[in-house]
Amino acid sequence: MGALAEQIRIDRWLTATRVFKSRTLAQAACEAGHVRINDVQVRASQLVKIGDEVRAFAPRGVVIFVVKGLADKRLSAALAQLLYDDHSPPPPPKEERVAVRERGAGRPTKADQRAISRLRGR
C-alpha cells in the first residue's frame, strides 16, 4: 500500500480496490460520469485522499465507499477491503423462478413444454 502518498488518482484507486477490473475501465467510467467524489463528478485524473466519499456505478451496481487507505497497484481482495468503508446499498432481491421442475423429473414432455410456453406468454 502506498503509505507515503497522501493523494492518488481516482482511476488507480478504483482499480486497486477492485471496483473495476482494469484502469482502462475505471477511466471510461470517469469519462462517462459514473464516478463522483464528495458528490462532485470527476475525471480520471482527479486526486482522492483519505476521508473522501467515492460513489461509482460499477458492473456490480452502485458502490459507496469512504476512503480509509491509498494504493496505486491492484491488490488482493483481502487487502483491497482494508482501503475503504463500504456504505453501498444492499443488492436488489433476486427474482423467483416461476416454473421450477422437481429434481430427477426427467426431460419435459411436449405437453409440459406447451404448458411452460403458455406460462411464459410465448
C-alpha positions, 0 to 999 in steps of 0.5 A: 500500500502506498503509505507515503502518498497522501493523494492518488488518482481516482482511476488507480484507486478504483482499480486497486480496490477492485471496483473495476477490473482494469484502469482502462475501465475505471477511466471510461467510467470517469469519462462517462460520469459514473464516478463522483467524489464528495458528490462532485463528478470527476475525471480520471485524473482527479486526486482522492485522499483519505476521508473522501466519499467515492460513489461509482456505478460499477458492473456490480451496481452502485458502490459507496465507499469512504476512503480509509487507505491509498494504493496505486497497484491492484491488490488482493481482495483481502487487502483491497477491503482494508482501503475503504468503508463500504456504505453501498446499498444492499443488492436488489432481491433476486427474482423467483423462478416461476416454473421450477421442475422437481429434481430427477423429473426427467426431460419435459414432455411436449405437453409440459413444454406447451404448458411452460410456453403458455406460462411464459406468454410465448 
